[in-house]
Amino acid sequence: MINSNYMFKSLFCEKECRLEHLLELSLKFVTKLLQTEEEEDLWALVLVAITSAQGLKFNRAFIFKKEEARDVFRGVTGLGPLSFEEAHQIWSQLEVEKPSFEELIARARQEITNENRPIVKFAKELSISFCENSSSWQKVFNEQKVLHLKRDEHPEFRYLFEKLEVNECALAPIKTPMTYGFILVDNFVTKKSFSAMEFYFLETISALTSIALQRLWSYKELLRQKHLLLEAERISVIGELSSKIFHEIRNPVSALGGLSKVLLKKEVPEGIENYLKTMVREAERLENVLKDLFQFMPSFELKKEPVRLYRLLQSALVLFLGVFKEKGIHVSFECLDGDPIVNVDPKEMQLVFINILKNILETLKEGGSLQIITDKDQEGIKLKIIAQNSQIKQKTFHKFPSQITKGFSEKSVSGLGLSLAKRMIELHGGRFSVEYLESSGMEIIIFFPKKMIMNGEDA
């Protein structure tokens, strides 16, 4: 009886000490979490907190991220041994050196970003597939719970168990509005079973990681949007300056060329006639040079990747919502079922949307409406951006570049901004047009052909 009491007290003391240890870990984790500035810093912290003796003591941990266009999660990086010999070597060295939590994070930061390290290569070879309507997805991402996978209970993950060489592992969710992912843990060496307490703290770490990842993304997105706005403003200024230069030079050149043509129709001395023909020819050449300059876009290579169309649109809209509200402009966004994934350069395509919205803002002085509609058929997706206001008349667009539409006002719309938007859409393989509406408005149409859409029938 005394022996049983002693064992019970020892077990209770061990659990109490373990709980105190994990609570101390949580405090350290949160403190370091607030200091992370890059995604790699975050992964290093998470992996150390999960695998170290000062942490949850799992043998290995891996970070997975969902691919944009498919229900496939791929390994990003990982930490831990790939063999029993390596485990003995690593753990013996740590036992001798006894590095601090901060020192472990610094080491991990170097290791997980080294593409040549075996554990990183191994992590990148890992992949897991499960769709949104599966029970696994429901458990991990909807309920935000750890999913305990066992070889005999989850035959659909047979490939994963064989690759990891384990009979059980666990997935903890990483979920933000922008991405899905998870942390995978196992006890490859010790084969130790998982405990409810470990899962509880693993869920805590994954929840805090999701928050930190969202904070990092928001900060980077803010900087990126600031850069895009500055770029759009620069284009607007260049557009106004280009228009002035274009008209100031073209008008006298056109006048000289036109006058020379008139004189050629009359009888003039033979020597003078040659001069007049030269003037007409050079005037036309100069006009063509000016047109080329006005339509100028530096050549560069698009960095295409699968991105969600609505996410790009929403990111651009958010920048102007305050101004729309201030001007009393009603904004509506009518989406298709699903979220089309298009193969585009995200930075350049978002700059297209920013330039379009900026032009519309300058056109809709006060009041009116902005309607964004997506429509899909067998050929592709048509995105319509419709601006309506009683002040918008057809004459508003009378100077708009001819390659886009028949009218344009330099004061209300930046010709260069929309010209570049058109060129960029066409560079991607799409189509761009602007139409005047009889009901006092303008309609910008962007067409994404089927070849640009990555998720096909699921969009």
Secondary structure by P-SEA (a helix, b strand, c coil): caaaaaaaaaaaaaaaaaaaaaaaaaaaaaaaaaacccaaaaaaaaaaaccccccccccbbbbbbbbccccbbbbccccccccaaaaaaaaaaaaaacccaaaaaaaaaaaaaccccaaaaaaaabbbbbccccaaaaacccccbbbbbbccccccaaaaaaaacccbbbbbbbccccbbbbbbbbcccccccccaaaaaaaaaaaaaaaaaaaaaaaaaaaaaaaaaaaaaaaaaaaaaaaaaaaaaaaaaaaaaaaaaaaaaaccccaaaaaaaaaaaaaaaaaaaaaaaaaabbbbbbbbcccccaaaaaaaaaaacaaaaaaabbbbbbbbcccbbbbbcaaaaaaaaaaaaaaaaaaaaccccbbbbbbbbcccbbbbbbbbbccccccccccccccccccccccccccaaaaaaaaaaaaaaccccbbbbbcccbbbbbbbbccccccccccc
